[in-house]
Amino acid sequence: MSTVATGITADLQAKIERLDALLDSIAARHANVKLASSLAAEDMLLTHAILSRGVKIGVFSLNTGRLHAETLGMIDRVRERYGYEIEQFLPQQDAVDEYVAQHGLNAFYESIDLRKRCCEIRKVEPLNRALSDVSAWVTGQRREQSVTRAELHEEEHDGARNIAKFNPLADWTEADVWAYLRAFDVPVNPLHARGYPSIGCEPCTRAVRPGEDSRAGRWWWESRDTKECGLHITSVSAIPVVQAPAAGQTN
């Protein structure tokens, strides 16, 4: 049975209830935990699930200095809707200046190494600072997004930072995400309506073509198996699921 007025099916309602329970559990298990928000659809869903319910999970964003104006505008929309100021982390200006002086402003088009170095400066290093005082972080990653995320787990251990990492939307579909956003009237980045399902820095993101996967517009000049910036591939391992003992069984 589905709830026609909101577009939420029974299956999606079950996912929402599980999401809320998981976020509550994360906050209870970790005194200091943050959501890393790209200000795109999945992260706005999580932002709403956190802020509308007062869950004790902070929200921050990486202001790379190369974001679309529409993306930056989401900071104001979150403030207006939820009364919450998203914390922003910027790259170290001296590192940016050195990269530009040595390689050029848009050198990331020239090689994967130069692109990854730019991501390291503008995203990975600021992320490390953002997570320096937490024991866990939350992302909006989904398995369906790309081949590089097909084995994504809901709970992982980020070995590089020695903290827990949670991907509460791992098994959500794109249809699930948008049904939720519409049902709860969550603010969304205007770029989504212009063909940008995945949004990063302006020079590294384009609209996708019909039939392309949701991350095809990210670093479109590279092959599918290199399309990560380094935020999510630093020594991450799955947390094994421990089955509860059967009734009457003891350990």
C-alpha positions, 0 to 999 in steps of 0.5 A: 500500500502507498500513501498517495498524498506524499508519494511514500510507499510502504517500502520507502516508509520502512527505509525512512524509519530505519534511517531515523533509527540509524541516525539516532543510534549513531548520535547515541554511540558517538558524542561527536559526529558530523555529516559531510554535506556536498549540498546535493540531493542525498546530503540534503535528505540527510540534513533534513532527517538530522535537523528536523528531528534535532539529532545531535549530528553536526553538518559541515561542507567543503567550500573548495573555492570552485563551487557553483553559485547555486551550491553556495546558495544552499548554505543560505537556504539551510539557514532559512529553513532550519535555523542552522549554520552549516560549518564551512571548511576552505582549502589552505590558500598557500597550497592553492596558490602554489598549485596554480603557480606551478601547474595553472588554475585548470591543470586538473584537465591535463592528468589524473595525477594533477586532478587528484592533487587539486582534489587533495588540496581543495577537498581532502585536506579540508576534510581531514581538518573537519574530521579531526575532532570527531569519532565518526562521520556520515556521508550520503553515498549510495551503491547505485551511484557508480561502479566505484561505490558498488560494494559500499557498506552502511557502516565502515571503519575509516582506517586513515582517520581511525574513526567510524564512517556511516553511509545510511543511504547505501541501499537507497535508490535515486527514486527513493531519494527524490520521493523523500525530498518531494514528500518533505519539501526539502530544499534542493540545489537548482542544478539538479533540475538542469541535469546535474544528479551529482554536483562537485566543483564547477569546472569538474562537473557537467550535466549528464546525458540521457542514459548516463549514470548519475556520476557521469558528469563528474570528471567526465574526461576520465574513465569510470573507475577513477572517478573519486576525489579521495574523500572516500577511498582512504583505507576504508573497511567494512564493519562485519555484521554480528548476528544476534544469538538465537533464542535460548542460545548463549555465547 
